[in-house]
Each structure stands twice: as structure tokens, then as C-alpha cells.
Amino acid sequence: EEELRVLRARKHEVDSVPARGCLAGDEDAAHLTAEHLHDEKVAIAALRDELVAHAARLSEALRAGLAAGERSECLAAKVVSARSEVAALAARRDELEAERTGRVKKCLTQLNAEMAQALAMLEEAPPPECVLCFTPTNLFDGVTVSVKLAGAAQWVAPASLSGGQRAFFGTVLSLGVTCIFPTPFYLVD
């Protein structure tokens, strides 16, 4: 706007100069004034062209800024939406993990009860014990088996048992599983 105001002021000066030179009646002054007028008109035209080009660049920059602002608002809305979806998915994951842990716990409780009954049927008093357990915080670690032999004070891993003891507890585990998850046929090797 400032450049446009200066341009208008210069144009007004140039327009008023030839009239003063002609009134004085001086031909040389009129000729100099005409040259001066022509030079000023060329300069004004150049300034006008430069201002038009500058206005076009400003207009394009303004449009680009507005478009970037709209894209930014759109992206911000997408980020908020994605965050809410992530929170919903995390809540659903927690629900599924709790459900899975509950199912595993229920299954292992039933399996431990069935194994205790099978041990009581197969062995005389006091029967040995076999327990399956897992870590609820990390179910991917798997299920661990602990065995307590008749008369023993501590629980041991099946790997420390003799071959016959491992076969015995393997049979008990198989009987417990078949009681909980019956199948149409059994293959015992």
C-alpha cells in the first residue's frame, strides 16, 4: 500500500510538470519537461508492473498459507482421531488379555484338579503332586510344570525326574487333558 501511495504521488507530480513548463512558454524547458515526463512515465509503468507482480506473489503466498492451514487443521483432526482409536484399541487389548488370562487360569485349575484325581487313583497314599502354573503378566512364557514326589518336601521340574517318573506324570497329564478336552479317539504311544 505504501508503494502504491508513493506511485500515485509521483504520477501526480509528473502530470503537473508539463503544464507548468508550457505556461512559461520556454521551448527548451518544455522539451526537458517532456523528456522528464516520458522518463517518469516509463519509471511509473515499471513500478506498476513490479507492484502487480508483487501483488500476484503475495496473493499466491496467501493462498498457499491458507491451504497449508487447512491441511494442518485436517492433520490435527486426524491425529486426534488416531489417538482416540489407539486408546480404544489398547482398552480392547487389555480386555482380551484379561479374558485370555481368565480362561487359562480356569483351564489350569480344572486340569490341576483332574490330575490330582488321576494321581489319587494311580498311586497309594500319600499320592505325589503335579501342578501346572503360569505367570499372568507374561502368558507367552508358557505353562510350567512342577512335580512333588510322595514324601518329598520340595517341588521339582520334570526334567530332574527319572524316565519312569516322567512317563508316569506324562500319563497323568494326558489323562487330565482328556478329561477336560475329550476327543473321539486317543493314541497312546
N, C-alpha and C positions, 0 to 999 in steps of 0.2 A: 504494500500500500504506500509506503514511504517513497519507493522508486516511482510509482505511478504519479504521486503528487509532485515530485521533482520534475518528472517528464512533462506534466501539464504546465507547470510554471515556466519551463524553458520554452515550450511551444508558444505560450502567450507572449513571452519576450520576443521570440523570433517573429511572430505575426505582427507585433507592433513596430519593429525596427524599420521595415521598408516604408511604412507610412511616414515616419519622421524624416527619412532621407529624401523622399520625394517632395515633401513640403519645403525643404531647404533649397531645392532647385539645383543642387550641386550634382552634376552628372557623374563625377568620379566617386562621390560619396554614395550615389545611387548604385553605381556599378559594384563598389565594395560591399554595399549592403546586400545586393542581390547575390553576390558570391557567398557572403556570410550566411544569408538566408538559405541558399542551396546547401551549404555545408551543415548548417543546423538541421535542416530537414532530413538529410542523409543520416546524421547522428541520431535524430529522433526516431527515424524508421528503424535503425539498427537497435536502438534501445527498446523500441516497441516489440521487435522480433525477439529480442533477448527476453523481455518480460513475458511474452506469450509462451516461449519455450520453457521458461522458469515456472510459469503457472501450470503448464501441462505436466512438468516433472513433479510439482507439488501435488497436483491432483492425483497423479498416478501413485505417488507415495502414500497419500491419504487413503486411496482405495486399497492399497496393499496392506496398510496398517489396520484398516477396518476388517479386511478379510482375515488377517492374522489374529486379530482379536476374537473374531467369530470362531476360528479354528481352535483358539486357546480355550474359549468357553466350552466348545464341544468336547475337547480333550479332557477338560476338567470334569465335565459331567460323566464322561466315560470312566475316568479314574475313580470317581465316587461310586459309580455303579459297579466297577470291578472290585473295589474294596468291600462293598456290601456282599457281592457274590462270594468272595473269598471267605468272609466271615460266616456266611451261611453254609458253605462247603466245609469249613472247619468244624462248625457245630454238628453237621451231619456225620462227618468222620468220627467225631467224639462219640456220637450216639451209636454208630455202627461198631466202634471198638468196645464200648460198654456192653452192647448186645452180644458180640462175639465172646468177650471175656466171660459173660454170664453163662453162655451156652457151654463153653469149655469147662467152666467150673462145675456146672450141673452134670455134664457128662463124666468128668473125672470123679465126682462124688459118687455117682451111680456105679462107675467102674470099680472104684475102690471098695464099695460095699459088696459088689458081686465077687471080687477077688477074695475078700475076707471070707465070704460064704464058701467059695471053692476051696480055699486053704483049710477051712474048718472041716470040710468033707474029706479032703485028701490026707490030712495029717492028724495025728493024735495030739492030745493036749500037751502042752500049750502049742498052738499052731504058730508057724512063722508068720511074719507080716510082710506085705508088699504094698507100697503106696506109690501112686503116680501124682506128681505135683508140677506146677508151672509157676512162672513169675508173671503176675498180671500186668506189670508195667511194660514187659517186653515178651509178648507171646511168641515172637519169632525165634526166641532162643529155644523153643520146643518144650516138650514134656520130659521131665526127669523121672527116673525110676529109682526108688530106694527100697532096699530089702533088709529085713531084720530077721535073722535066723532064730529058731526056737532056742531060748535060753541065752541068747546074746544080748549084750547091753547097748550096742550101738548099731546105727543104720549104715549100710554099705552099698556101694554101687554094684550092679550086676556083673561088671567086668572083673570084680575081685572074687567072684564065686567060682566054684569048680564047675566042670562041664555038666555033671548030673544036676547040680543045684540050678544052674542056668536053664537047663531043659525043663526042670520042674516048674520054675517060676514063669518060664515062657508058656508052658501049658496052662498055668493058672491065668496068665494074662489073656491067652486065646479064649479060654472058657468065659472069662469076664466080658470080653468084647462080644462074643457070640450071644451072650445073654442080653446085652444092651442093643446090639445091632444084628438081629437074626438074619441069616441068609438062607437061600433054598438048599444049598449043599455046603459041606465043609471038606476040605482037603488037608489032611494032617500028614506030614512027612516025618 
